[in-house]
């Protein structure tokens, strides 16, 4: 992995900001958020084997970055990986239509409600740098539920090695940072406190050209 030291430094700043360090405790249900990262269902399986939850919902349709990897959808692809890692089929539900994090949470909530399941506690399992935004979305969309987050315990360099594409990871980090601001502005999540060093790192990475995941402000 070769990338300019200043890009590595700014990416590390965003990486540390977006990761949460929630203590793991037993919950009523886990939610595996769909993405290109096949480490998510592997981590779900590890936590399931530890007895932290009795069932999991994998949620996600497709996006341009995942359709080749998971042609039947992210949730279905994640289910297959979880099955390979020992999670029984009876413990897995899939939600196959969500295309955003807000939809991931909302559609999962509705799926469970339709099955008569009203959890009091939920564990969101996601890409490492999706944790802060996923938590902010869930606490707004799913009030009254205790929400915790977890992701594979990787540092930035090992995560990039796993994904195999440093530019993709940096671009996604930049995109998630922008979404925190935009979703707070739209009311989808509560306003987020973004430290000055994070804002500065984000601005430098945007100026460098890591703009592939930026949204046009509405």
C-alpha positions as CSV (number, residue, x, y, z in Angstrom):
1,X,0.0,0.0,0.0
2,X,1.6,3.3,-1.1
3,X,-0.1,6.6,-0.6
4,X,1.1,10.1,0.2
5,X,1.8,10.6,3.9
6,X,-0.5,13.6,4.2
7,X,-3.4,11.6,2.7
8,X,-2.6,8.8,5.2
9,X,-2.6,11.2,8.1
10,X,-5.9,12.8,7.1
11,X,-7.5,9.5,6.5
12,X,-6.4,8.3,9.9
13,X,-8.0,11.4,11.5
14,X,-11.4,10.6,9.8
15,X,-11.0,6.9,10.6
16,X,-10.5,7.5,14.3
17,X,-13.4,10.0,14.4
18,X,-16.0,7.7,12.8
19,X,-15.2,4.6,14.9
20,X,-17.0,4.2,18.2
21,X,-15.8,2.1,21.1
22,X,-19.1,0.8,22.5
23,X,-18.8,-1.9,25.1
24,X,-20.3,-5.1,23.8
25,X,-23.3,-6.5,25.8
26,X,-26.1,-8.9,25.0
27,X,-28.8,-7.4,22.9
28,X,-32.2,-8.5,21.6
29,X,-31.2,-8.5,17.9
30,X,-28.2,-7.5,15.6
31,X,-28.5,-5.6,12.4
32,X,-25.8,-6.2,9.7
33,X,-25.7,-3.1,7.5
34,X,-25.1,-4.0,3.9
35,X,-22.0,-2.7,2.0
36,X,-19.1,-3.9,-0.1
37,X,-17.3,-5.0,3.1
38,X,-17.6,-8.8,3.4
39,X,-16.0,-8.5,6.9
40,X,-19.3,-7.4,8.3
41,X,-21.1,-10.8,8.2
42,X,-17.9,-12.5,9.4
43,X,-17.9,-10.2,12.4
44,X,-21.6,-10.8,12.9
45,X,-20.9,-14.6,13.0
46,X,-18.1,-14.1,15.6
47,X,-20.4,-12.1,17.9
48,X,-23.3,-14.6,17.4
49,X,-21.0,-17.5,18.5
50,X,-20.2,-15.4,21.6
51,X,-23.9,-15.4,22.4
52,X,-24.5,-11.7,22.2
53,X,-27.8,-12.0,20.3
54,X,-30.2,-14.7,19.2
55,X,-30.8,-13.4,15.7
56,X,-29.6,-11.0,13.1
57,X,-31.2,-9.0,10.2
58,X,-29.0,-8.3,7.2
59,X,-30.2,-5.3,5.3
60,X,-29.2,-3.9,1.9
61,X,-30.1,-4.0,-1.8
62,X,-27.3,-3.2,-4.3
63,X,-25.3,-0.2,-5.3
64,X,-22.9,0.4,-8.2
65,X,-20.0,-0.6,-5.8
66,X,-21.6,-3.9,-4.7
67,X,-23.6,-5.3,-7.6
68,X,-20.7,-7.3,-9.0
69,X,-19.7,-8.7,-5.6
70,X,-23.3,-9.5,-4.5
71,X,-25.5,-9.9,-7.6
72,X,-28.5,-11.0,-5.5
73,X,-28.1,-8.0,-3.1
74,X,-26.0,-7.2,-0.1
75,X,-28.3,-8.7,2.5
76,X,-28.5,-12.0,0.6
77,X,-24.7,-12.1,0.1
78,X,-24.1,-11.3,3.7
79,X,-26.5,-14.1,4.7
80,X,-24.5,-16.6,2.7
81,X,-21.3,-15.6,4.3
82,X,-22.8,-15.7,7.8
83,X,-24.1,-19.2,7.0
84,X,-20.6,-20.3,5.9
85,X,-19.3,-19.0,9.3
86,X,-21.7,-21.0,11.4
87,X,-24.8,-18.8,11.9
88,X,-27.9,-21.0,11.5
89,X,-30.4,-20.1,8.8
90,X,-33.2,-19.9,11.3
91,X,-31.4,-17.1,13.1
92,X,-31.1,-14.8,10.0
93,X,-33.7,-12.5,8.4
94,X,-32.9,-10.5,5.3
95,X,-34.2,-7.0,4.3
96,X,-33.4,-6.7,0.6
97,X,-34.7,-3.2,-0.5
98,X,-32.8,-0.6,1.5
99,X,-30.3,1.6,-0.5
100,X,-29.3,4.1,2.3
101,X,-28.4,3.9,5.9
102,X,-31.7,5.6,6.9
103,X,-33.6,2.9,4.9
104,X,-31.4,0.1,6.4
105,X,-32.6,1.1,9.9
106,X,-36.2,2.1,9.0
107,X,-36.9,-1.0,6.9
108,X,-35.3,-3.3,9.5
109,X,-37.4,-1.7,12.2
110,X,-40.6,-2.3,10.1
111,X,-39.6,-5.8,9.2
112,X,-39.2,-6.8,12.8
113,X,-42.4,-5.0,13.8
114,X,-44.2,-7.0,11.1
115,X,-42.9,-10.2,12.6
116,X,-44.2,-9.0,16.0
117,X,-40.6,-8.3,17.3
118,X,-40.2,-5.1,19.3
119,X,-36.5,-5.1,20.5
120,X,-35.4,-3.0,23.4
121,X,-31.7,-3.2,22.4
122,X,-30.0,-3.5,19.0
123,X,-26.4,-4.0,17.9
124,X,-25.5,-2.4,14.6
125,X,-22.7,-4.1,12.8
126,X,-21.2,-2.2,10.0
127,X,-18.0,-1.1,8.2
128,X,-15.7,0.3,10.8
129,X,-16.0,3.9,9.7
130,X,-19.8,3.8,9.4
131,X,-20.4,3.4,13.1
132,X,-20.9,7.1,14.1
133,X,-23.4,7.8,11.3
134,X,-25.2,4.6,11.7
135,X,-25.6,5.2,15.4
136,X,-26.9,8.8,14.8
137,X,-29.4,7.5,12.2
138,X,-30.7,4.7,14.5
139,X,-31.1,6.9,17.5
140,X,-33.3,9.2,15.4
141,X,-35.2,6.6,13.4
142,X,-35.7,4.0,16.2
143,X,-36.4,6.0,19.4
144,X,-36.8,4.1,22.6
145,X,-34.3,1.4,21.6
146,X,-30.8,1.2,23.1
147,X,-28.4,1.2,20.2
148,X,-24.8,0.0,20.2
149,X,-22.4,-0.4,17.4
150,X,-19.6,-2.8,16.5
151,X,-17.2,-3.5,13.7
152,X,-14.2,-5.6,13.1
153,X,-11.3,-4.6,15.2
154,X,-8.9,-3.4,12.5
155,X,-6.6,-0.4,12.2
156,X,-6.7,1.6,9.0
157,X,-3.8,-0.1,7.3
158,X,-5.2,-3.6,7.9
159,X,-8.6,-2.5,6.8
160,X,-7.2,-1.1,3.5
161,X,-5.3,-4.3,3.0
162,X,-8.5,-6.3,3.5
163,X,-10.5,-4.1,1.0
164,X,-7.5,-3.9,-1.4
165,X,-8.1,-0.3,-2.5
166,X,-6.8,2.6,-0.5
167,X,-8.4,5.2,-2.7
168,X,-11.8,3.6,-2.3
169,X,-11.5,3.6,1.5
170,X,-10.4,7.2,1.6
171,X,-13.3,8.2,-0.7
172,X,-15.8,6.4,1.5
173,X,-14.4,8.1,4.6
174,X,-14.8,11.5,3.0
175,X,-18.4,10.6,1.9
176,X,-19.4,9.4,5.4
177,X,-18.1,12.6,6.9
178,X,-20.1,14.8,4.5
179,X,-23.2,12.7,5.2
180,X,-23.0,13.5,8.9
181,X,-23.3,17.2,8.1
182,X,-25.9,16.8,5.4
183,X,-28.2,14.5,7.4
184,X,-28.0,16.7,10.4
185,X,-29.0,19.6,8.2
186,X,-32.0,17.7,6.8
187,X,-33.1,16.5,10.2
188,X,-32.5,12.9,9.5
189,X,-30.1,12.8,12.4
190,X,-29.4,15.0,15.4
191,X,-26.7,17.7,14.8
192,X,-23.2,16.2,15.2
193,X,-20.2,17.8,16.8
194,X,-17.4,17.6,14.2
195,X,-14.0,18.6,15.7
196,X,-11.9,21.1,13.9
197,X,-9.1,18.6,13.0
198,X,-11.7,16.4,11.4
199,X,-13.2,19.3,9.3
200,X,-9.7,20.3,8.2
201,X,-8.7,16.7,7.2
202,X,-12.0,16.4,5.3
203,X,-11.4,19.6,3.5
204,X,-7.9,18.7,2.5
205,X,-9.0,15.3,1.2
206,X,-11.8,16.9,-0.9
207,X,-9.3,19.4,-2.3
208,X,-7.0,16.5,-3.2
209,X,-9.7,14.9,-5.2
210,X,-11.4,12.3,-3.0
211,X,-14.8,13.3,-4.1
212,X,-16.3,10.2,-5.6
213,X,-18.8,9.6,-2.7
214,X,-19.8,13.2,-2.2
215,X,-23.5,14.1,-2.5
216,X,-24.8,17.3,-3.9
217,X,-26.3,19.4,-1.0
218,X,-30.0,19.6,-1.2
